[in-house]
Amino acid sequence: MKKYLAASLLALGFSCNSNDNDKETAAVQVDQQVLAKHIETLASDDFKGRMPFTEGEEKTVNYLQEEFSKLGVSPGNDGSFFQEVPLVEINGTTSETMKISGQGEDFELEFFEEFVALTLKPEEQVSLDESELVFAGYGIVAPEYNWNDYEGVDWEGKTAVVLVNDPGFATGDSTLFKGNEMTYYGRWTYK
C-alpha cells in the first residue's frame, strides 16, 4: 500500500478571504502566479516525473503536505494528509497456446495471432476448462446502435468467443456504427 495525498494541487493556488461581518461566506480566488509556481516546481526534473512508487512520488507528496500545512489546511483522514489506497498489480502470463476440443477433434490456437486472453482477477492462476464456447459476433452491447450480440442467449457456464473490431470497421459498411472508423467497441480491450 502506498500513501497518497487526499487533496488536489489546485488547492495550493486558492486563497480564502472572509468578511468579518459574514463569517459563513468566503470568496475563493485563484492566484495564478502562486499556482504557476507550484506547477513549475512539481514539473521540474527534481521531482523525477512524480511516478508512483519512486523517490519522485515521495518528494511530491512531501512537498504537497508542506504547502498545504503552510496554507493552514487541516488534515483529514484521522489527522493525516494521506489516505491508504490498496493497489493490486497484475502481471499475467498467457499460455502460448489454447487447446480447443469438441466433437472428437482437438486443435490449438496460437496466442496473439489467433486468440487473446486476459483477466483482471487478482488470483494466482486463472484457467478455463470444460466450458462450452458460444460465438457472440463482435461481443458488443451498444444500445445507441441498437446492437446486442449477447441478447437471447443463456450464457450461464459458457464462454463467449468474439471478434476484434466492430461491424462497420471490419466490413467497411458505412451504415454500421461509424463505418470505416473504429469505435471503442471494436477494441479488444472493450471485449
Contacts in CASP RR format, 6 or more apart in sequence:
PFRMAT RR
TARGET T0000
AUTHOR 0000-0000-0000
METHOD contacts of the structure
MODEL  1
MKKYLAASLLALGFSCNSNDNDKETAAVQVDQQVLAKHIETLASDDFKGR
MPFTEGEEKTVNYLQEEFSKLGVSPGNDGSFFQEVPLVEINGTTSETMKI
SGQGEDFELEFFEEFVALTLKPEEQVSLDESELVFAGYGIVAPEYNWNDY
EGVDWEGKTAVVLVNDPGFATGDSTLFKGNEMTYYGRWTYK
1 84 0 8 1.000
1 85 0 8 1.000
1 86 0 8 1.000
1 87 0 8 1.000
2 52 0 8 1.000
2 53 0 8 1.000
2 57 0 8 1.000
2 85 0 8 1.000
2 87 0 8 1.000
3 61 0 8 1.000
3 82 0 8 1.000
3 83 0 8 1.000
3 84 0 8 1.000
3 85 0 8 1.000
4 61 0 8 1.000
4 82 0 8 1.000
4 83 0 8 1.000
4 85 0 8 1.000
5 61 0 8 1.000
5 64 0 8 1.000
5 65 0 8 1.000
5 68 0 8 1.000
5 81 0 8 1.000
5 82 0 8 1.000
6 76 0 8 1.000
6 77 0 8 1.000
6 81 0 8 1.000
6 82 0 8 1.000
6 83 0 8 1.000
7 64 0 8 1.000
7 68 0 8 1.000
7 73 0 8 1.000
7 81 0 8 1.000
9 38 0 8 1.000
9 39 0 8 1.000
9 42 0 8 1.000
9 64 0 8 1.000
10 30 0 8 1.000
10 35 0 8 1.000
11 68 0 8 1.000
11 71 0 8 1.000
11 73 0 8 1.000
12 34 0 8 1.000
12 35 0 8 1.000
12 38 0 8 1.000
12 64 0 8 1.000
12 67 0 8 1.000
12 68 0 8 1.000
12 71 0 8 1.000
13 30 0 8 1.000
13 31 0 8 1.000
13 34 0 8 1.000
13 35 0 8 1.000
13 38 0 8 1.000
14 28 0 8 1.000
14 29 0 8 1.000
14 30 0 8 1.000
14 31 0 8 1.000
15 28 0 8 1.000
15 29 0 8 1.000
15 31 0 8 1.000
15 34 0 8 1.000
16 26 0 8 1.000
16 27 0 8 1.000
16 28 0 8 1.000
17 26 0 8 1.000
17 27 0 8 1.000
17 29 0 8 1.000
18 25 0 8 1.000
18 26 0 8 1.000
18 27 0 8 1.000
19 25 0 8 1.000
38 67 0 8 1.000
41 47 0 8 1.000
41 63 0 8 1.000
42 50 0 8 1.000
42 60 0 8 1.000
42 63 0 8 1.000
46 59 0 8 1.000
47 56 0 8 1.000
47 59 0 8 1.000
47 60 0 8 1.000
47 63 0 8 1.000
48 54 0 8 1.000
48 55 0 8 1.000
48 56 0 8 1.000
48 59 0 8 1.000
49 56 0 8 1.000
50 56 0 8 1.000
50 57 0 8 1.000
50 60 0 8 1.000
51 57 0 8 1.000
61 82 0 8 1.000
64 81 0 8 1.000
65 81 0 8 1.000
65 82 0 8 1.000
68 75 0 8 1.000
68 81 0 8 1.000
69 81 0 8 1.000
75 81 0 8 1.000
77 83 0 8 1.000
88 122 0 8 1.000
90 119 0 8 1.000
90 120 0 8 1.000
90 122 0 8 1.000
92 118 0 8 1.000
92 119 0 8 1.000
94 111 0 8 1.000
94 116 0 8 1.000
94 117 0 8 1.000
94 118 0 8 1.000
95 111 0 8 1.000
95 117 0 8 1.000
96 110 0 8 1.000
96 111 0 8 1.000
97 108 0 8 1.000
97 109 0 8 1.000
97 110 0 8 1.000
97 111 0 8 1.000
98 108 0 8 1.000
98 109 0 8 1.000
98 111 0 8 1.000
98 114 0 8 1.000
98 115 0 8 1.000
98 117 0 8 1.000
99 106 0 8 1.000
99 107 0 8 1.000
99 108 0 8 1.000
100 106 0 8 1.000
100 107 0 8 1.000
100 108 0 8 1.000
100 109 0 8 1.000
100 133 0 8 1.000
109 115 0 8 1.000
111 117 0 8 1.000
116 164 0 8 1.000
116 188 0 8 1.000
117 128 0 8 1.000
119 126 0 8 1.000
128 159 0 8 1.000
131 157 0 8 1.000
131 158 0 8 1.000
131 159 0 8 1.000
132 157 0 8 1.000
132 158 0 8 1.000
132 159 0 8 1.000
133 158 0 8 1.000
133 159 0 8 1.000
133 161 0 8 1.000
134 153 0 8 1.000
134 155 0 8 1.000
134 158 0 8 1.000
134 159 0 8 1.000
134 160 0 8 1.000
134 161 0 8 1.000
135 160 0 8 1.000
135 161 0 8 1.000
135 162 0 8 1.000
136 149 0 8 1.000
136 150 0 8 1.000
136 153 0 8 1.000
136 160 0 8 1.000
136 161 0 8 1.000
136 162 0 8 1.000
137 149 0 8 1.000
137 162 0 8 1.000
137 163 0 8 1.000
138 149 0 8 1.000
138 162 0 8 1.000
138 163 0 8 1.000
138 165 0 8 1.000
138 166 0 8 1.000
138 167 0 8 1.000
138 170 0 8 1.000
138 185 0 8 1.000
138 186 0 8 1.000
139 149 0 8 1.000
139 150 0 8 1.000
139 160 0 8 1.000
139 162 0 8 1.000
139 163 0 8 1.000
139 191 0 8 1.000
140 147 0 8 1.000
140 148 0 8 1.000
140 149 0 8 1.000
140 166 0 8 1.000
140 167 0 8 1.000
140 185 0 8 1.000
140 186 0 8 1.000
140 190 0 8 1.000
141 147 0 8 1.000
141 148 0 8 1.000
141 149 0 8 1.000
141 150 0 8 1.000
142 148 0 8 1.000
142 177 0 8 1.000
142 183 0 8 1.000
142 185 0 8 1.000
145 176 0 8 1.000
145 177 0 8 1.000
147 167 0 8 1.000
147 177 0 8 1.000
149 162 0 8 1.000
150 160 0 8 1.000
162 191 0 8 1.000
163 170 0 8 1.000
164 186 0 8 1.000
164 187 0 8 1.000
164 188 0 8 1.000
164 191 0 8 1.000
165 182 0 8 1.000
165 186 0 8 1.000
166 176 0 8 1.000
166 177 0 8 1.000
166 182 0 8 1.000
166 183 0 8 1.000
166 185 0 8 1.000
166 186 0 8 1.000
167 173 0 8 1.000
167 176 0 8 1.000
167 177 0 8 1.000
168 174 0 8 1.000
168 176 0 8 1.000
168 177 0 8 1.000
168 178 0 8 1.000
168 179 0 8 1.000
168 180 0 8 1.000
169 177 0 8 1.000
169 178 0 8 1.000
169 179 0 8 1.000
169 180 0 8 1.000
169 181 0 8 1.000
169 182 0 8 1.000
169 183 0 8 1.000
169 186 0 8 1.000
172 179 0 8 1.000
172 180 0 8 1.000
173 179 0 8 1.000
174 180 0 8 1.000
177 183 0 8 1.000
177 185 0 8 1.000
184 190 0 8 1.000
END
